[in-house]
């Protein structure tokens, strides 16, 4: 394990222990505490929104956002297809119905033309969505200039799933501030981690306060425990928030390190028929993970993954699209030109951008402590497939 190269391990900047020690010294080890308030306020100020709510996970944050938008059983919610399943599970928690939207080749995020096609289909079939969940995938900002006008045109609110995009910027605005409600994840493998946790962010302070109420078991403000609504145990621990405060201090340096790693990878693969996915021109991604794209049809990305794992190098394929997941095999899937009433009917047709991305891309180690020597080792292992 000591010699293994990990995908994106947590990395402490030094200030975390100071905040955690303060939490212990003042005995704020219960779920609530002043470090949570400070973390929420500092994150809201960093992103440039009015309010924030620290939670137990990004998935919990998405769930509360959907509930705020009135998503109920049988409702439709548009979701990004090329993503982690946590982005979509909140839809199922409310017994609503996801409709998955294909990606664009440039950013790998939701395709604006496919989104427009989905709205046309939904309007014609009386399936207009209660919300649209749009991701900033792998820390790459979505094409917000194109996506938001489509959603506004149809009057549907947007959940910005910026779980992977803390610190990413689009046209001078930080990710997390584009949707009606934004979502972060602070899982252990994220650039900014609290070991486990998430956050809601919004200029709609009433929405955040309602979500805060739900996150604490929806307890009414009386001296006994009284409940009129369904609530959840979604609060972040004060200890986790203390870690987050230290991580936030270190975030600019983390972003600098990740960008340097990205540039090193790009140069190192110059002589091999592969490339590292670039960021779109309108945004500055956080380079959470570097994505290797295999340009040669003679080498399968899975072969590279297996070889790297065998060499003690943690990696994984890019996200398997939701319409290919057994859990969602009967869900509607929409591309730029087609609507598949069963997503599995699209598999193998060659008409999905997401399937092509999944088939030819690999997530490479990108952690803050990754060295140039380790990058050379990774490149060497991959290069063996192209001799």
Order of alpha helices (4+ residues) and beta strands (2+ residues): alpha-alpha-beta-alpha-beta-alpha-beta-alpha-beta-alpha-beta-beta-beta-beta-beta-alpha-alpha-beta-beta-beta-alpha-beta-beta-beta-alpha-beta-alpha
